């Protein structure tokens, strides 16, 4: 039975997890959004510049001196810049900044805790894989030994040098070894599935 492939090391798996896990991406996006909200709130401290334009008409002075047929009114336009400097807003801007900072710190803390949880999941899965691999190797050797013992007991029985009890005992030992080997392979497959989930993979 083929054994499932595993990550070469925890650091590699961790990089994969941080690159692939949707929950971590969402947590990072929340931090970025909170940071943008802080910067937007701080904009209340900064002066603002706006453009203004107006257009209208006014009466010409000494309109009676104008040639006949000319308009007594002329168009007048104004274009200018308005600079607004916030002086005191009742601490409204400061309150908004403090509120958004608190939200950003909360988002950063949730992201940090999630990263620690991901690391724990990755390291636990790799530890379980290593343990299962050892059991696979040990039980595989036990199967080989049990098969050889069963073959010898059967040959002895066929030659009249052994008893049926010896054959049955050897057969029972072989079945037990095969069962342990199958269980170890199953444990390894489960551990590898947990690793795939931990790094953000999709199970088939």
NORUR-V695067 format. One record per residue. OMEGA is omega in degrees with one decimal (* if undefined). NEAR is the number of other ideal C-beta (glycine too) atoms within 8 Angstrom. D_FIRST is the distance of its C-alpha to the first C-alpha in Angstrom with 1 decimal. Layout:
# NORUR-V695067
omega;near;d_first
OMEGA;NEAR;D_FIRST
OMEGA;NEAR;D_FIRST
This chain:
# NORUR-V695067
omega;near;d_first
179.9;3;0.0
177.8;3;3.8
-177.9;8;6.4
177.7;7;9.5
179.7;4;12.6
175.8;8;15.6
179.8;10;19.3
-178.9;4;20.6
-176.7;6;23.3
-178.0;9;25.1
179.0;6;28.0
178.5;9;26.0
-178.7;15;24.4
177.6;11;28.0
177.6;8;29.5
-178.0;11;27.0
-178.3;15;27.8
179.9;10;31.6
-170.6;7;31.4
-172.7;9;29.3
-177.8;11;30.1
-179.1;7;32.8
178.3;7;34.3
176.8;14;34.9
179.0;8;36.5
179.1;8;38.7
178.1;12;39.8
177.6;9;40.8
178.2;8;42.7
177.4;11;44.5
179.9;12;45.6
179.4;8;46.8
179.0;9;48.7
177.9;14;50.3
177.9;9;51.4
178.5;8;53.0
177.2;11;54.8
-179.7;12;56.2
178.1;8;57.5
179.0;8;59.0
179.6;12;60.8
-180.0;10;62.1
178.3;7;63.8
178.5;11;66.4
-170.2;6;67.8
174.7;7;68.4
177.4;7;71.5
178.7;6;71.1
178.6;8;73.0
179.4;7;73.8
177.1;8;75.9
178.4;9;78.8
177.8;8;81.0
179.5;6;84.0
178.6;7;86.5
179.0;7;89.9
175.1;7;93.5
179.0;7;96.7
176.5;7;100.4
174.4;10;102.0
-179.8;4;104.8
-176.6;6;108.3
-178.6;8;106.9
179.6;4;110.6
-177.5;4;110.8
177.3;9;108.0
-179.4;4;109.0
-179.8;4;109.4
177.6;3;106.2
-178.5;6;103.8
177.7;5;101.4
-178.3;7;102.5
176.4;8;98.9
176.8;7;96.2
-179.9;7;92.5
178.2;8;91.2
177.4;8;87.5
175.5;8;85.9
-179.2;6;82.5
177.2;7;81.4
179.1;7;78.6
178.2;8;78.3
178.4;7;76.8
-179.7;8;75.8
179.6;5;75.2
179.2;10;73.8
179.4;3;76.1
-179.4;4;75.3
179.6;7;73.1
179.9;4;73.3
-179.5;6;70.0
179.8;8;68.1
179.3;12;66.2
179.2;7;65.4
178.9;8;64.1
179.2;10;61.9
-179.7;12;60.5
179.7;8;59.9
-179.3;9;58.1
175.9;13;55.8
179.5;9;55.1
178.3;8;54.0
179.0;10;51.7
178.1;13;50.2
177.3;8;49.7
178.6;9;48.0
178.2;13;45.7
-179.8;10;44.9
178.0;8;44.2
178.3;10;41.8
179.9;13;40.0
179.9;8;39.8
178.8;8;38.5
178.2;11;35.8
176.8;10;34.7
178.7;8;34.5
178.1;8;32.5
179.1;14;30.0
178.7;9;29.8
-179.5;8;29.2
179.8;12;26.4
-177.7;15;24.7
178.0;9;25.1
-179.8;10;24.0
179.9;15;20.7
177.0;13;20.1
178.7;8;21.1
177.8;12;18.8
-180.0;13;15.8
179.3;8;17.1
-179.5;9;17.5
178.9;13;14.1
177.6;10;12.6
179.2;8;15.0
177.8;12;14.1
-179.0;13;10.4
-179.4;8;11.8
-178.1;9;14.6
177.2;13;12.8
176.1;10;10.4
179.4;8;13.8
177.5;11;15.4
179.3;12;13.2
178.8;8;14.2
-179.8;9;17.7
177.8;14;17.9
179.3;9;16.9
178.8;8;19.6
179.3;11;22.0
179.1;13;21.6
-179.1;8;22.2
-179.9;9;25.3
-179.8;13;26.7
178.3;10;26.4
178.1;8;28.1
-179.5;10;30.8
179.6;13;31.3
179.3;6;31.6
179.6;7;34.2
-178.6;5;36.0
-179.9;5;35.4
-178.7;9;33.2
177.1;6;33.3
178.7;6;31.4
178.1;6;31.1
179.8;11;29.3
-179.2;13;26.8
177.5;8;26.3
179.4;9;25.9
178.9;14;23.2
177.7;9;21.4
178.4;8;21.7
179.1;11;20.4
179.1;13;17.3
178.5;8;16.7
179.4;9;17.5
178.9;13;15.0
178.3;10;12.1
178.7;8;13.5
179.1;11;13.7
178.7;13;10.1
179.3;8;9.2
179.1;9;12.2
177.2;14;11.3
178.4;11;8.1
178.3;8;10.6
179.3;11;13.2
178.9;15;11.5
179.0;9;11.1
179.9;10;14.8
179.3;13;16.0
176.2;13;14.8
177.3;9;16.5
177.0;12;19.6
-179.4;15;19.6
178.0;10;19.7
-177.7;11;22.5
-179.0;13;24.3
176.0;13;24.6
178.0;11;25.8
179.0;7;22.8
-179.9;4;22.4
179.0;6;19.5
*;2;18.4
